[in-house]
Amino acid sequence: MLGFLRRRRHERKGYELYGAAVAAARQPWFYRDLGVPDTLDGRFDLVGLHAFLVIRRLAALPPPGPDVAQAVFDAMFSDMDTNLREMGVSDLAVGKRVKTMWEAFHGRSAAYESALGVDDAALADALLRNVWRGAQPPGDAPQHLARLVRRHVAALAAMPNDALLAGRLTFPAAEEVRA
């Protein structure tokens, strides 16, 4: 019961931080220049990538950081549920679809976390497998995205804890990362 109340206390911050992740993932540059598929799956993958970065940073903070991280996660999957229902997915199928998305998010998060501890080539490979899902991206798009992810990690690390815990976050512009 206390865990539920703690999460409710951070619900608004979770939605605000999740909203920042969604806004960052919607930048046209990803789809136009990097060739990320402009599909439900492609958008889910970019939202998930940005949400992972936010959750990762918050989870590393002292309390209430982990509770706010959980609120971001909860906001993401509440939004996924709502979006599926708005797209006309039946009530009986929504739970299964959300579970599949939840599992995909956790798998991708583990892959990204592991690759962040190695090098840019490992990160680019993880991004290629999970964002492009076997499709051939243009040029060195996975390497560009890997550099952007590293830049986001650094920007999040430099953000004051109190700003993040208050639900304030701005990602660096994606198109600023060039060859």
N, C-alpha and C positions, 0 to 999 in steps of 0.2 A: 504494500500500500504506500509506504514512504517513497519507494522508487518511482511510482506513478506520479505522486505529488511533486517530487523533485523535477521530473520530466515536464510536467505541466507548467511549472514555474519558468522553464526555459523554452517553452513551445514557440513563443513569438520570435525569440532570437534565432531559433532553429530555422524557422521559415524565412527570416530575413537573410540569413547566411546561405540557405539553400537557394533563395532567389538570386543572390549574387552569383552563385555557381551556374545557375541556369542562364543568366544574362551573359556570362562569360562564354558559355558553351554555344550560344546562339550567334556569335559573331560570324558574319558571312564569309570571312576569310577562310575559316576551316573548310567550308563546303566548296567555295569557289577556287581557292588557290591550292589547298591541300588535298582536294578530292575526297574528303570524308563523305561517305554516302549521305545524301540529304533525304534520309528515310527515318522511320520510327526507330529502327535499330541504331542507325548512325547517330541520331540525336540522343538516344538513351546512352550510348557509349561516351559521348562527350560530356553530357550532364554527369554521368557516373564518374568520369575522370576528375572533373572539377570538384564534385562533392567529396570524392575520396581525398583530394588534397586538403580540403577544409577540415574534414573529419580527422584526418591524420594529425594535422596541426593542433586541433582542439584536444584530441585524446592525449597528447603529450603534455598538456598543461596540468597544473595542480587543480583540485576541485575549485570551481564547478566545471572545469574544462571538459572532462569526460561526459558529464551530464548534458552539456551544450552540444557536444559531438553526437550524442544519442538523439538529441532533439533535431539535429540536421538530418540524420538518417531517417528518423520518423517522418519528418516533413517530406523527404524525398519519396518515400514509399506511400505516403498518404496521397501525394500528388500523382504518383503513377497509378494508384487505384482510381482516383478521380478521372484521370485522362482516359484510362481504359473504358470506364463506364460511359464517358462522353462520346467515345468512339463507337459505342454500341456493343461492346463486349458484354455478353450475358452475365448476370449476377453469379451464376454457377461457375462460369469460366474465369471470372476476375481473380478469385483466390489462387487458382493454379497459375495464371499468368504472372501475378505479382510474386508468387513463390519462385517461379523460374527467373524472374528479373532479380529477385533478392539473391538467389544463388549465383547468378551471373555477376552481379555487383561484387559479391564477396570473392569470387574467383579472380575477377579482374583486380580488385584491391590487393589481393595476395601477390599477384603477378607484378603489379606496379611497385609494391613495397619491396619485393625481392630485387627487382631490377634497379630501383633507386639506390640500393646498396652496392651495386656493381659498377656499371659505367654507362655512358650514353648509348653504346651499341646494344647493350642488353635492354635498356629502356626503349630504344627505337624498335627492337625486335618484339618486345611485349606490346607496344602500341600497334605495331603492324598486325599482330595476331588478333588483338582485341578490338581495335577501332576499325580497321579495314577488313577484318574477318576473312583473310585469304584473297581479297581482291588486290589488284595491282595498283597502288597509288602512283600519282605522277611524281617523277623525279625522286628527290630525296625527302619527300613529305614526312615519313616517319622520323627522320633525323631532325627536321624542323620542329615537329611536335615535341620531340624529346628535349630539344633546347628550350622550348616554351615551358614545358613541365618543370624543368630545372629552374627556370626563371620564376615561375609561380611558387615553387618551394622556397626559394630565397626571399621572395617578396612576402610570403606568409610568415616566414621566420623573422623578418624584420618588423612585422606589424606589432604594435603594442598589444600585450595580452588583454588589457582592459577594453580596447576597441573591439577585438574579436569577441570577447565575452559579452559585450554589449550588443553584438549583432551587426557590427559595422565592418565591411570588407569591400575592397575594390581590387579586382584582378588587373594586372598590367594588360595593355592592349595586345592582342594576339599578333596582329600584322606588323608589329614592331620587330619581331624576331625574323631576321633574314639570314641568308647564307652567311 
